[in-house]
């Protein structure tokens, strides 16, 4: 049995993102309560454009999570026919609103709207997604104060499971700006030897078979065959795909991969809750830095149990 030893975050080789996310959220809740005693209420503004059904579900989850930790959220839902200039105008209004600590523009935006123009319009100090070119640039040259939520969540999952990274072979599947590219940078920063695979990669199976750590964010159900997995490897499945049956599934053949992996994240209940937890963390960081209150206590302080 190649499974990692059981711990608070791992049972029978399954890495419970939901449990890890709770440990991230607990200190955030405490710190927002302390700030509330000083009369400071944190506010996250969420901008959603159009009627993408997945975005609707994600935004609902983010708004609910804010309420759980004492962060106010404001949901701005714009019609799909809105112009790029109108979205920029809303973002600028939120930039200038002193009561707003964080701004999140849910992606994807409708066809014809330049996502990069909208993201660049967000005040980098309020960029809780960590997608602004300034924050991404800082990530690529070392460390940014506001790092993209899903990649940061993947790294915390690996840390919570005690997966060694230094000198190990890591394979990232998918090269998006939201997940693949930033998580590859974070793995490099953790001294892993990183290979990036994407739709043009020849013999993906051969790459996966060498990997001690796999992070897959391709959006293709079952792309990663269980038989490819190196025995004992750590598998982080970022994919969230809805099958025609209505069932949610990741990018990995779960049962077959679980039989070989040291540890694997489930879908749902793996990376998804971590993305939301890191968004709350970034909102706390953005709020405290903008108000010159210093950095909050790290989310991962409660780890080493
Ligand atoms: N769409 C898919 N993932 C994300 C995310 O992390 N942030 C935003 N804003 N949109 C997304």
Boltz pocket constraint, residues with backbone or C-beta under 6 A from the ligand:
constraints:
  - pocket:
      binder: B
      contacts: [[A, 104], [A, 105], [A, 106], [A, 107], [A, 108], [A, 129], [A, 149], [A, 150], [A, 178], [A, 275]]
      max_distance: 6.0
